[in-house]
Amino acid sequence: LSGDSTYFRVLWLPMKGRFSFYSADHPFISATDLVQIFKNRVGSVLFDGITPAQSKLLLLLKKDYSKQLLNNMAVKYVIVPSAEKRVKRININNTDDVVEIFEHFGSRQFFVNELSNINYLKKIYIGANGLDIYENEGYRPHIYQTNEPETIDKVIPYQEVSFNVVNPTEYKVGLMEISSPIYLNFSEAYRQNWKVRVGEFDWFKVLTETNYFVSDKNHSRTDSMLNSFYLDPASICKTYACNKNSDGSVDIKLTLYFRPQSYFYLGLIVSGATLFLCIGYLIISMVRKYGRRANQQN
C-alpha cells in the first residue's frame, strides 16, 4: 500500500484497528463513516431499525448503488482487520479475553464470508497475516471530470484530468480542450470552504479581494457527500483568463483551495512577527543593560 503513489482510499470493515495502515495518499474510512450516506438514502427510521450492527454495515456494500458509491469515493481496497485479543475487566475480581473491534460487531468470519459473496470485490493475497483484503478495481481518481452530474444511481463516463498536489489544502488542476460545460469532481468530503480559482493564485488575495473564486452557486454536494463544481467555459472565460485553442476550445488552469488555510498562513506570519519582535526587544534590553554596567564600571 505504501509503495503505491496512486491516490485511493482504504475502507476498513467494520472499522480501523489500532495499527491499521493509512497515509495522506491513502486515507482510511470505516463503514461507520458511511452510515450517514446510507441514512440519507433509505431514511433514518428504516436504517435504525435494522439489527444487528453488523448487518447495518454490510447493507452499505450490498445495494444496487454500492459499487458506484465506492468507485466515486475512490475506495480501492476493503480490508477486514485482524482479530486482536485484549483483556477486558468485567469487575474488580474477573476479567475476560475479548476480540478487539469484533467484540461490538459480531464474528469476524461473518464479514469475511459476506465480502467474499460481493461480486464487484475481488479477494487478493499480499502475505499480510490476519488481514482479509478485497480489491475494488473500478475506483475513480481523486479529481476527474464528467459531462453530467455525478451520481451513484448509474455509471457516468468520466475523464481524468491532470493535477498537482501542492499540499492537502491546495491542488493545481489543468483542464484541456474544454468546449462545453463540465463537472469537476473532487473526492474529498464536502465542505463549503473548498473553492475554485481560475488563473494565477495568491493565498493572500483570498483575504483581500472579493469575488476571487468562482461563484459558490457552482459548488454542490454529490450523492457520495463529496464535492462537485459546475464549470461553464463560456461564462468563466468572460471573467478569468483562459487559453483559447484554434478549434474554439479552451484550456483552463485552476486551483482547488481550502479557504481557511489562508487564515492559518496569516496566523503564522503574525505569530512569527510577534516572536521576532519579542526576541528583538530582549536582545536590545540585554545590550542596554550590559552597556549601562560597562559605563558604571568605567
C-alpha positions in Angstrom: 0.0 0.0 0.0 2.7 2.5 1.0 4.6 1.9 -2.2 1.6 2.8 -4.5 1.8 6.5 -5.4 -1.8 6.5 -6.8 -4.4 8.2 -4.6 -7.1 5.9 -3.2 -8.9 5.2 0.0 -8.9 2.1 2.1 -12.2 1.0 3.7 -11.8 -0.9 7.0 -14.7 -3.1 7.8 -16.3 -2.7 10.3 -13.7 -0.1 11.4 -10.0 0.6 11.6 -7.9 -1.2 14.1 -5.3 0.4 16.3 -2.4 -0.5 14.0 -4.2 -0.1 10.6 -2.3 1.5 7.7 -3.2 4.9 6.3 -1.4 7.9 4.8 -2.0 11.2 3.1 -2.3 9.5 -0.3 -4.2 6.5 1.1 -6.6 7.9 3.7 -8.8 5.4 5.6 -12.5 5.3 6.1 -14.6 2.9 8.0 -18.0 1.6 7.3 -19.3 3.6 10.2 -18.3 6.7 8.2 -20.7 5.7 5.5 -23.7 5.4 7.8 -24.9 9.0 7.2 -24.9 8.5 3.4 -27.0 5.4 3.8 -29.4 7.1 6.2 -29.9 9.8 3.7 -30.7 7.2 1.1 -33.1 4.9 2.8 -34.3 7.0 5.8 -33.2 7.0 9.4 -36.2 5.1 10.7 -35.7 2.1 8.4 -31.9 2.1 8.9 -32.0 2.4 12.7 -34.5 -0.5 12.9 -32.1 -3.0 11.3 -30.3 -5.3 13.7 -27.7 -6.4 14.5 -25.0 -3.8 13.9 -23.0 -6.0 11.6 -26.0 -6.2 9.2 -26.2 -2.4 9.0 -22.7 -2.2 7.8 -22.9 -4.9 5.2 -26.0 -3.3 3.7 -23.8 -0.4 2.7 -21.9 -2.7 0.3 -24.8 -4.8 -1.0 -27.2 -2.3 -2.5 -27.5 -1.7 -6.3 -25.6 1.5 -6.0 -22.9 0.3 -3.6 -20.3 -0.4 -6.3 -20.7 3.1 -7.7 -20.6 4.6 -4.2 -17.2 3.0 -3.6 -16.0 4.0 -7.0 -16.9 7.6 -6.6 -15.3 7.7 -3.2 -12.0 6.3 -4.7 -12.1 3.2 -2.5 -9.7 0.7 -3.9 -9.4 -1.8 -1.0 -11.8 -3.1 1.6 -10.0 -4.7 4.5 -11.2 -6.8 7.4 -8.7 -6.1 10.3 -7.1 -8.9 12.3 -8.8 -10.3 15.3 -6.6 -8.9 18.1 -7.4 -10.1 21.6 -7.3 -8.0 24.7 -8.2 -8.5 28.4 -11.4 -6.8 29.4 -12.1 -6.3 33.1 -15.6 -7.5 34.0 -15.5 -6.4 37.6 -12.9 -6.0 40.3 -12.3 -9.7 40.5 -13.0 -11.0 37.0 -11.5 -10.4 33.5 -12.4 -11.9 30.1 -10.5 -12.2 26.8 -12.3 -10.4 24.1 -11.6 -9.8 20.4 -10.8 -6.1 19.6 -13.4 -4.4 17.3 -15.4 -7.6 16.8 -16.5 -7.5 20.4 -19.0 -5.0 19.3 -19.7 -6.0 15.7 -20.0 -9.8 15.9 -18.0 -12.6 14.3 -15.0 -11.6 12.1 -15.8 -14.6 9.9 -19.2 -13.2 9.2 -17.6 -10.2 7.5 -15.2 -12.4 5.6 -18.0 -14.6 4.3 -20.2 -11.8 3.3 -17.5 -9.8 1.4 -16.5 -13.0 -0.5 -20.0 -13.1 -2.0 -20.0 -9.5 -3.3 -19.2 -9.8 -7.0 -17.6 -6.4 -7.6 -14.9 -7.1 -4.9 -12.0 -9.4 -5.6 -10.1 -11.1 -2.8 -6.4 -10.6 -3.1 -3.4 -12.1 -1.2 -0.4 -10.0 -0.3 1.1 -12.0 2.5 -0.5 -9.9 5.3 -1.2 -12.4 8.0 -4.5 -11.8 9.8 -5.9 -9.4 7.2 -8.5 -10.2 4.6 -8.2 -7.8 1.7 -10.6 -7.2 -1.2 -9.9 -5.0 -4.2 -12.4 -2.7 -6.0 -11.0 -2.3 -9.5 -13.4 0.4 -10.6 -12.3 3.1 -8.1 -12.1 6.7 -9.6 -9.3 9.2 -9.4 -9.0 11.9 -6.7 -10.1 14.6 -9.3 -11.9 13.9 -12.6 -14.4 15.5 -14.9 -17.8 14.4 -16.2 -20.3 15.9 -18.6 -23.2 15.4 -16.3 -23.7 15.5 -12.5 -22.1 12.6 -10.7 -24.5 10.1 -9.1 -24.4 6.7 -7.5 -27.5 5.5 -9.3 -25.8 4.9 -12.6 -22.3 4.8 -14.2 -21.4 8.2 -15.5 -18.5 8.2 -18.0 -15.6 10.2 -16.7 -12.3 11.7 -17.9 -9.1 12.0 -15.9 -7.6 15.5 -15.5 -4.0 16.4 -14.8 -3.4 17.9 -11.3 -0.6 18.5 -8.9 -0.9 18.4 -5.1 0.8 21.4 -3.5 -0.4 20.3 -0.1 -3.7 18.8 1.2 -5.4 22.2 1.0 -4.2 23.2 -2.5 -4.4 21.4 -5.8 -3.3 22.8 -9.2 -5.6 21.4 -12.0 -5.3 21.7 -15.7 -8.5 21.3 -17.9 -7.6 20.8 -21.5 -9.6 21.5 -24.7 -12.9 22.3 -22.9 -15.6 23.3 -25.3 -18.8 22.7 -23.2 -19.8 22.8 -19.5 -18.3 20.1 -17.3 -18.5 19.0 -13.7 -15.2 18.8 -11.9 -15.5 16.1 -9.2 -13.2 16.2 -6.2 -13.3 13.2 -3.9 -12.9 15.0 -0.6 -15.6 15.3 2.0 -17.9 18.1 1.0 -17.1 21.4 2.6 -18.3 24.8 1.5 -14.9 26.2 2.1 -13.4 24.3 -0.9 -13.1 26.9 -3.6 -12.1 27.1 -7.3 -9.8 29.9 -8.5 -9.2 30.2 -12.3 -5.8 31.6 -13.4 -3.0 32.8 -11.1 -3.4 32.1 -7.4 -2.2 34.1 -4.4 -3.3 32.9 -0.9 -3.1 36.5 0.5 -5.5 37.8 -2.1 -8.1 35.3 -0.8 -8.3 37.6 2.3 -8.2 40.9 0.4 -10.2 40.5 -2.8 -13.9 39.8 -3.2 -15.1 37.5 -6.0 -11.7 35.9 -6.0 -13.2 32.5 -6.6 -15.7 31.0 -9.0 -19.2 31.6 -7.6 -20.3 29.2 -4.8 -23.5 28.5 -6.7 -21.5 26.3 -8.9 -20.4 24.1 -5.9 -22.6 21.2 -4.9 -22.6 18.1 -2.8 -22.8 14.8 -4.6 -24.7 11.6 -3.6 -21.4 10.4 -2.1 -21.1 13.5 0.1 -18.2 14.8 -2.0 -17.5 18.0 -3.9 -18.6 18.8 -7.5 -18.0 22.1 -9.3 -20.0 23.1 -12.4 -17.7 24.9 -14.8 -19.0 26.6 -18.0 -16.1 27.8 -20.1 -18.3 30.4 -21.9 -19.1 32.1 -18.6 -15.8 31.5 -16.9 -13.6 32.9 -19.7 -15.6 36.2 -19.6 -14.3 36.8 -16.1 -11.0 34.9 -15.9 -8.1 34.4 -18.3 -8.3 31.2 -20.4 -6.1 29.9 -23.2 -8.1 29.7 -26.4 -7.3 26.9 -28.9 -7.7 27.1 -32.7 -10.7 24.8 -32.6 -12.6 27.1 -30.3 -12.0 25.1 -27.2 -10.1 26.5 -24.1 -7.5 25.3 -21.7 -8.3 26.3 -18.1 -5.7 26.4 -15.3 -7.3 26.5 -11.9 -6.6 25.9 -8.2 -8.8 23.9 -5.8 -8.2 25.6 -2.4 -9.5 25.2 1.1 -10.1 28.8 2.1 -9.4 28.7 5.9 -5.8 27.8 5.0 -5.2 31.5 4.2 -6.1 32.4 7.8 -3.6 29.8 9.0 -0.9 31.3 6.9 -1.7 34.8 8.2 -1.6 33.5 11.7 1.8 32.0 11.2 3.0 35.4 9.9 1.6 37.3 12.8 2.9 34.8 15.3 6.4 34.8 13.6 6.4 38.6 13.6 5.4 38.7 17.3 8.1 36.2 18.2 10.7 38.2 16.2 9.7 41.5 17.9 9.9 39.8 21.4 13.3 38.4 20.7 14.5 41.7 19.3 13.2 43.5 22.4 15.0 41.1 24.7 18.3 41.5 22.7 18.0 45.3 22.8 17.2 45.2 26.5 20.2 42.9 27.2 22.6 45.1 25.2 21.4 48.2 27.0 21.7 46.5 30.4 25.3 45.4 29.7 26.1 48.8 28.3 25.0 50.5 31.5 27.0 48.1 33.6 30.1 48.8 31.5 29.6 52.6 31.8 29.2 52.2 35.6 32.4 50.2 35.9 34.3 52.8 33.9 
